[in-house]
Amino acid sequence: MSDLSGGNSTTSISIKRDLPTPVPERTLENLSPADRGVINELGDDSALLLVQKGPNAGARYLLNSDITTVGRNPENDIFLDDVTVSRKHAEFRRNGRLFTVKDNGSLNGTYVNGDIAESTELVNGDSVQIGKYRLLFMTNGGKK
């Protein structure tokens, strides 16, 4: 922007980020029979991430260790190969039967049910957004 009167000029830059939109609550009934079967077989101290949206939709990731790393670096436990995902984007942490997701200072953030999450406890059916990936967090709900 030029100021023709010889005064100071001001430039304004706005940055637009695409924020994830909240998704309706997902229940076991909304899932495929194969996914329901896998979830029903989970141990009480493990969980499953189902990729609902993203380059590898339909993939499943088992959370059965105390820390599971997620990011664009192939050395992560869960490798999400897309530029919207930071190299060391987030980690899922297990403490007994409780799971949390912790953002590792990623550029695009980590969202749980559409809300930005630095460190958030997860419950069955939560939607976790990491870059272009929408992951559904599922447990067996204590059925075993």
C-alpha positions as CSV (number, residue, x, y, z in Angstrom):
1,M,0.0,0.0,0.0
2,S,1.5,3.3,-1.0
3,D,0.8,6.7,0.6
4,L,1.1,9.3,-2.1
5,S,1.1,12.2,0.4
6,G,4.6,11.3,1.5
7,G,3.6,10.0,4.9
8,N,4.4,6.6,6.4
9,S,2.8,3.6,4.7
10,T,1.2,0.6,6.5
11,T,1.0,-2.9,5.2
12,S,-1.5,-5.3,6.7
13,I,-1.1,-9.1,6.3
14,S,-3.7,-11.5,7.5
15,I,-3.2,-15.2,7.8
16,K,-6.1,-17.6,7.3
17,R,-5.9,-21.0,8.9
18,D,-8.4,-23.8,8.1
19,L,-9.8,-24.9,11.5
20,P,-11.3,-28.3,11.8
21,T,-15.0,-28.5,12.1
22,P,-16.5,-30.5,15.0
23,V,-17.9,-33.8,13.9
24,P,-21.0,-35.5,15.4
25,E,-20.4,-38.0,18.1
26,R,-19.5,-41.4,16.6
27,T,-20.7,-44.6,18.3
28,L,-20.0,-48.2,17.8
29,E,-23.2,-48.5,15.7
30,N,-21.8,-46.1,13.1
31,L,-18.7,-48.2,12.4
32,S,-18.2,-51.1,10.1
33,P,-18.6,-54.6,11.5
34,A,-14.8,-55.2,11.1
35,D,-14.0,-52.1,13.1
36,R,-16.6,-53.0,15.8
37,G,-15.0,-56.5,16.0
38,V,-11.5,-55.1,16.5
39,I,-12.7,-52.6,19.2
40,N,-14.6,-55.3,21.1
41,E,-11.4,-57.3,21.3
42,L,-9.3,-54.4,22.8
43,G,-7.8,-54.9,26.2
44,D,-8.9,-52.6,29.0
45,D,-5.5,-50.8,28.8
46,S,-5.4,-50.2,25.1
47,A,-7.3,-48.1,22.5
48,L,-7.6,-47.8,18.8
49,L,-7.4,-44.8,16.4
50,L,-9.5,-45.1,13.3
51,V,-8.5,-42.8,10.4
52,Q,-11.8,-41.2,9.4
53,K,-10.5,-38.6,7.1
54,G,-7.1,-38.0,5.4
55,P,-4.8,-39.6,2.9
56,N,-5.0,-43.1,4.5
57,A,-8.7,-43.1,5.6
58,G,-9.7,-46.5,7.0
59,A,-6.3,-47.2,8.6
60,R,-6.2,-48.4,12.2
61,Y,-3.6,-47.7,14.8
62,L,-3.4,-49.6,18.1
63,L,-2.5,-47.6,21.2
64,N,-1.0,-50.2,23.6
65,S,2.1,-48.5,25.0
66,D,2.6,-45.7,27.5
67,I,3.7,-43.2,24.8
68,T,2.9,-43.4,21.1
69,T,4.4,-40.7,19.0
70,V,2.7,-39.2,15.9
71,G,4.1,-37.1,13.1
72,R,5.5,-36.7,9.6
73,N,8.9,-38.2,10.5
74,P,9.0,-41.9,9.6
75,E,10.6,-42.6,13.0
76,N,7.3,-41.9,14.8
77,D,5.2,-44.8,16.0
78,I,2.4,-43.4,13.8
79,F,3.7,-41.9,10.5
80,L,1.3,-39.4,9.0
81,D,2.8,-38.4,5.7
82,D,1.4,-35.0,4.9
83,V,2.8,-31.4,5.0
84,T,0.0,-30.4,7.4
85,V,1.5,-32.6,10.0
86,S,4.7,-31.6,11.9
87,R,7.6,-33.9,12.1
88,K,7.0,-34.6,15.8
89,H,3.4,-33.4,16.0
90,A,1.9,-35.0,19.0
91,E,1.9,-38.0,21.3
92,F,-0.7,-40.2,22.9
93,R,0.0,-41.1,26.5
94,R,-1.4,-43.9,28.5
95,N,-1.6,-43.9,32.3
96,G,-3.4,-47.0,33.4
97,R,-6.7,-46.9,31.5
98,L,-6.6,-43.2,30.9
99,F,-5.3,-41.8,27.6
100,T,-4.3,-38.2,26.8
101,V,-3.1,-36.5,23.6
102,K,-0.4,-33.9,23.9
103,D,0.6,-31.5,21.2
104,N,4.3,-31.1,20.8
105,G,4.3,-27.5,19.7
106,S,3.1,-28.3,16.2
107,L,2.6,-25.6,13.6
108,N,-1.1,-26.5,12.8
109,G,-2.1,-27.7,16.3
110,T,-3.9,-30.7,17.6
111,Y,-7.7,-30.6,18.0
112,V,-10.0,-32.8,20.1
113,N,-13.7,-32.5,19.1
114,G,-12.9,-29.3,17.2
115,D,-11.2,-27.6,20.2
116,I,-7.5,-26.8,20.2
117,A,-5.7,-29.2,22.6
118,E,-2.4,-28.8,24.3
119,S,-2.9,-31.8,26.5
120,T,-6.3,-33.4,26.7
121,E,-7.7,-36.5,28.3
122,L,-9.5,-38.6,25.7
123,V,-12.8,-40.5,26.1
124,N,-14.4,-43.1,23.9
125,G,-15.6,-41.6,20.6
126,D,-13.5,-38.4,20.7
127,S,-12.4,-37.0,17.3
128,V,-8.7,-36.0,17.2
129,Q,-7.6,-33.8,14.3
130,I,-3.9,-33.8,13.3
131,G,-3.3,-31.9,10.1
132,K,-5.6,-33.3,7.4
133,Y,-6.1,-36.4,9.5
134,R,-9.3,-37.0,11.5
135,L,-8.8,-39.8,13.9
136,L,-11.5,-41.5,16.0
137,F,-10.4,-42.6,19.4
138,M,-12.1,-45.8,20.6
139,T,-11.8,-48.1,23.6
140,N,-13.8,-51.2,24.3
141,G,-15.7,-49.2,26.9
142,G,-14.8,-51.6,29.7
143,K,-16.7,-54.5,28.1
144,K,-14.0,-57.1,28.8
